Amino acid sequence: MVKWRVAIIGATGMVGRRFIELLQNHPWFEISCLAASSRSAGKKFYELTSPESLNAYTDKVLNLTVLDSYDIEAVKACSDFAFCAISLDKNATRELEEKYASAGLPIVSNNSACRMVPDVPMIIPEVNGNHLDVIPAQQRRLGTKTGFIAVKPNCSIQSYVPALHPLIEFGIDKLSVCTYQAVSGAGKTLETWPEMQDNIIPYIGGEEEKSEIEPLKVWGKLNDDKSAILLSDKPTISAQCIRVPVLDGHMAAVSVSFKNKPSKEDILSAWNTPSPIESLSLPSSPDPYLKYFEEADRPQTRLDRMLGNGMSICMGRLREDNIFDWRFVCLSHNTLRGAAGGAVLTAELLCKKGYIPKED
């Protein structure tokens, strides 16, 4: 099959490199273009890669010349769509992504800048793929027939929103969640962040605010003319986000109340249903999608974060709560399901649904 030509904007950062690892042997997508800051532009990718990391990339990728992220026409000329993981401030990121979209290039973004824009779909493919129906309205606003922006949510909510979504039928009313987030979520490693050695930091700037509002958009509804996504008014969410000395993997401790309290059997049965997108046969769709562990000490970050190639959602310790109805823990891989992998799965869904054409 003819593959979609893919650009990666912000290719030299941690998430950008994760995109490359996922895409260089992808059955549908072919990396045709790498873009980064003006400091990196004009250099071969191998010149921007440490010697010990060279073996992680194909010769073709290593020999690509990096373009300037602001050279929109050059990036557009060599790609059918682009993943964006660029590191800019919020206003500059939104401006750049909208320029790409207005120029006719679809953008699948890992950034937060456009997440709360009403006509930009913020997608967890198994949860709210129907929100893609807002794209034509966004295209009218941007004055383009082919370009658009689709984004993925914050990495931390992707450990527990997928687990809660099958329980929507019981009326999720109140949610208290505490996330324990890996250092890679800050673009760092344990070696490059000595302050995290033997330490926990009980604050991640902006993370709690995102955790309390973004699920309401994911669970929101399209308005009548499909021009905007309206936030859900439930559940009420209280979030705390804590940085822990773990390389990869975000854990969440969840307590939840329902309008109609389900039984334990109801919850486990809901978690045991197939992925809503299983029939689409998307390459990055994990098996299993949701995995419940019966063991009292699971899931564990080191043991379970790579389940389903890092795309599965792991749950455990389901038990009744003295204040809420039920409590449990969840785990997902923050740079795979929560970042690059989730964006790739979203792009696969967009291609399957016909939103991204490819050059014959």
TAHUQUI-V85823 format. One record per residue. RES is the residue in three letters. SS is DSSP state (H for helix, E for strand, - for the rest). OMEGA is omega in degrees with one decimal (999 if undefined). Layout:
{{RES & SS & OMEGA} {RES & SS & OMEGA}}
//
This chain:
{{MET & - & 173.9} {VAL & - & -176.3} {LYS & - & 170.4} {TRP & E & 177.5} {ARG & E & -170.4} {VAL & E & 170.1} {ALA & E & 174.1} {ILE & E & 179.9} {ILE & E & -170.8} {GLY & - & -169.9} {ALA & - & -174.1} {THR & - & 177.7} {GLY & - & -176.5} {MET & H & -179.7} {VAL & H & 177.1} {GLY & H & 178.4} {ARG & H & 175.1} {ARG & H & 174.3} {PHE & H & -178.8} {ILE & H & -179.7} {GLU & H & -177.9} {LEU & H & -169.6} {LEU & H & -170.6} {GLN & - & 173.6} {ASN & - & -176.8} {HIS & - & -177.5} {PRO & - & -178.3} {TRP & - & -169.2} {PHE & E & 177.5} {GLU & E & 178.5} {ILE & E & -178.4} {SER & E & -172.1} {CYS & E & 171.6} {LEU & E & 179.2} {ALA & E & -179.6} {ALA & E & -176.9} {SER & - & 179.4} {SER & - & 178.3} {ARG & - & -178.2} {SER & - & -175.3} {ALA & - & 179.2} {GLY & - & 179.3} {LYS & - & 171.3} {LYS & E & -177.4} {PHE & H & -179.9} {TYR & H & 177.9} {GLU & H & -177.8} {LEU & H & -175.7} {THR & - & -179.6} {SER & - & -177.2} {PRO & H & -177.7} {GLU & H & -179.4} {SER & H & -174.3} {LEU & H & -177.2} {ASN & H & -179.4} {ALA & H & -172.5} {TYR & - & 177.0} {THR & - & 178.0} {ASP & H & -180.0} {LYS & H & 179.8} {VAL & H & -178.1} {LEU & H & -176.5} {ASN & - & 173.6} {LEU & - & 174.3} {THR & E & -176.9} {VAL & - & 177.4} {LEU & E & 173.9} {ASP & E & -178.7} {SER & - & -179.5} {TYR & - & 176.1} {ASP & - & -171.5} {ILE & H & -177.5} {GLU & H & 179.7} {ALA & H & 178.9} {VAL & H & -179.3} {LYS & H & -175.9} {ALA & H & -174.5} {CYS & - & -176.2} {SER & - & 174.4} {ASP & - & 173.1} {PHE & E & -176.1} {ALA & E & 165.4} {PHE & E & -179.4} {CYS & E & 176.4} {ALA & - & -174.8} {ILE & - & -179.0} {SER & - & 176.5} {LEU & - & 174.2} {ASP & - & -169.9} {LYS & H & -177.7} {ASN & H & -179.7} {ALA & H & 178.7} {THR & H & -179.9} {ARG & H & -179.7} {GLU & H & -178.4} {LEU & H & -179.4} {GLU & H & 179.0} {GLU & H & 175.7} {LYS & H & 176.6} {TYR & H & -178.4} {ALA & H & 179.4} {SER & H & 177.4} {ALA & - & 175.2} {GLY & - & -177.8} {LEU & - & 174.6} {PRO & E & -179.6} {ILE & E & 171.0} {VAL & E & -165.8} {SER & E & 172.3} {ASN & - & -174.0} {ASN & - & -177.0} {SER & - & -167.7} {ALA & - & -174.7} {CYS & - & -172.5} {ARG & - & -174.9} {MET & - & 172.8} {VAL & - & -170.0} {PRO & - & -178.3} {ASP & - & 174.6} {VAL & - & 180.0} {PRO & E & 177.2} {MET & E & -158.5} {ILE & - & 155.8} {ILE & - & -166.6} {PRO & H & -178.6} {GLU & H & -172.9} {VAL & H & -169.8} {ASN & H & 177.9} {GLY & H & 178.6} {ASN & H & 178.4} {HIS & H & 175.7} {LEU & H & -179.9} {ASP & H & 178.2} {VAL & H & -174.0} {ILE & H & 178.9} {PRO & H & 177.5} {ALA & H & 176.8} {GLN & H & 179.4} {GLN & H & 176.2} {ARG & H & 179.1} {ARG & H & -176.4} {LEU & H & 177.9} {GLY & - & -178.6} {THR & - & 177.2} {LYS & - & -174.7} {THR & - & -177.0} {GLY & - & 174.5} {PHE & E & 174.8} {ILE & E & 167.9} {ALA & E & -175.1} {VAL & E & 170.9} {LYS & - & -179.8} {PRO & - & 174.4} {ASN & - & -174.0} {CYS & H & -172.5} {SER & H & -176.0} {ILE & H & -178.1} {GLN & H & 172.9} {SER & H & -174.3} {TYR & - & 177.8} {VAL & H & 176.8} {PRO & H & 178.7} {ALA & H & -179.5} {LEU & H & -172.4} {HIS & H & 178.2} {PRO & - & -178.5} {LEU & - & -178.7} {ILE & H & -176.2} {GLU & H & 179.1} {PHE & H & 177.0} {GLY & - & 178.8} {ILE & E & -172.3} {ASP & E & -178.5} {LYS & E & -174.8} {LEU & E & 172.4} {SER & E & -175.8} {VAL & E & 173.0} {CYS & E & -178.2} {THR & E & 180.0} {TYR & E & -161.5} {GLN & E & -175.8} {ALA & - & -177.0} {VAL & H & 178.7} {SER & H & 175.1} {GLY & H & 175.4} {ALA & H & -179.6} {GLY & - & -175.8} {LYS & - & 172.6} {THR & - & 177.8} {LEU & - & 179.7} {GLU & - & -176.7} {THR & - & -179.4} {TRP & - & -174.8} {PRO & H & 179.4} {GLU & H & -179.5} {MET & H & 178.7} {GLN & - & 179.8} {ASP & - & -173.6} {ASN & - & 170.8} {ILE & - & 179.4} {ILE & E & -172.5} {PRO & - & -179.3} {TYR & - & 172.4} {ILE & - & -171.8} {GLY & - & 175.6} {GLY & - & -171.7} {GLU & H & -178.0} {GLU & H & 177.5} {GLU & H & 177.4} {LYS & H & -176.4} {SER & H & -179.1} {GLU & H & -177.2} {ILE & H & -173.6} {GLU & H & 177.0} {PRO & H & -179.5} {LEU & H & 173.6} {LYS & H & 178.1} {VAL & H & 179.7} {TRP & - & -178.9} {GLY & - & -178.1} {LYS & E & 171.3} {LEU & E & 174.4} {ASN & - & -169.8} {ASP & - & -178.5} {ASP & - & 176.7} {LYS & - & 178.4} {SER & - & -177.7} {ALA & - & 174.5} {ILE & E & -179.1} {LEU & E & -178.7} {LEU & - & 171.9} {SER & - & 177.5} {ASP & - & 178.2} {LYS & - & 3.9} {PRO & - & 165.8} {THR & E & -172.1} {ILE & E & 170.3} {SER & E & -174.0} {ALA & E & 167.1} {GLN & E & -176.2} {CYS & E & -171.3} {ILE & E & 176.6} {ARG & E & -177.4} {VAL & - & -175.0} {PRO & - & 177.7} {VAL & - & -177.3} {LEU & - & -177.7} {ASP & - & 174.6} {GLY & - & 176.9} {HIS & E & 176.5} {MET & E & 176.6} {ALA & E & 171.2} {ALA & E & -169.6} {VAL & E & 168.1} {SER & E & -169.9} {VAL & E & 173.3} {SER & E & -178.0} {PHE & E & 170.7} {LYS & - & 177.2} {ASN & - & -172.2} {LYS & - & 176.2} {PRO & - & 172.0} {SER & - & 175.9} {LYS & H & 179.1} {GLU & H & 177.2} {ASP & H & -177.3} {ILE & H & -178.8} {LEU & H & 177.2} {SER & H & 178.6} {ALA & H & 179.9} {TRP & H & -176.1} {ASN & - & 179.6} {THR & - & -178.9} {PRO & - & 174.3} {SER & - & 179.1} {PRO & - & -179.2} {ILE & - & -177.0} {GLU & H & -175.4} {SER & H & -178.8} {LEU & H & 178.6} {SER & - & 177.2} {LEU & - & -173.2} {PRO & - & -176.2} {SER & - & 179.7} {SER & - & -171.6} {PRO & - & 171.0} {ASP & - & 5.0} {PRO & - & 171.7} {TYR & - & 175.7} {LEU & E & -179.6} {LYS & E & 175.9} {TYR & E & 179.0} {PHE & E & 177.9} {GLU & - & -177.6} {GLU & - & -176.6} {ALA & - & -175.4} {ASP & - & 178.6} {ARG & - & 3.3} {PRO & - & 173.3} {GLN & - & -175.5} {THR & H & -174.7} {ARG & H & -175.8} {LEU & H & -163.3} {ASP & H & -174.9} {ARG & - & -178.2} {MET & - & 177.2} {LEU & H & -177.6} {GLY & H & -176.6} {ASN & H & 177.9} {GLY & H & -177.2} {MET & - & 179.7} {SER & - & 173.2} {ILE & E & -176.5} {CYS & E & 178.4} {MET & E & 176.7} {GLY & E & 174.3} {ARG & E & 176.0} {LEU & E & 179.3} {ARG & E & 179.6} {GLU & E & -174.3} {ASP & - & -177.7} {ASN & - & -179.7} {ILE & - & 176.4} {PHE & - & 178.1} {ASP & - & -175.8} {TRP & E & 174.2} {ARG & E & 178.8} {PHE & E & 176.5} {VAL & E & 179.7} {CYS & E & 178.4} {LEU & E & 168.6} {SER & E & 178.4} {HIS & - & -169.6} {ASN & - & 178.9} {THR & - & 175.2} {LEU & H & 176.5} {ARG & H & -173.5} {GLY & H & -176.7} {ALA & H & -171.1} {ALA & H & -178.8} {GLY & H & 177.3} {GLY & H & 177.4} {ALA & H & 178.2} {VAL & H & 177.6} {LEU & H & 176.6} {THR & H & 178.3} {ALA & H & 176.9} {GLU & H & 177.9} {LEU & H & 178.1} {LEU & H & 178.6} {CYS & H & -179.7} {LYS & H & -178.8} {LYS & - & 175.1} {GLY & - & -179.6} {TYR & - & -179.3} {ILE & - & 175.6} {PRO & - & 176.3} {LYS & - & 179.8} {GLU & - & 179.8} {ASP & - & 999}}
//
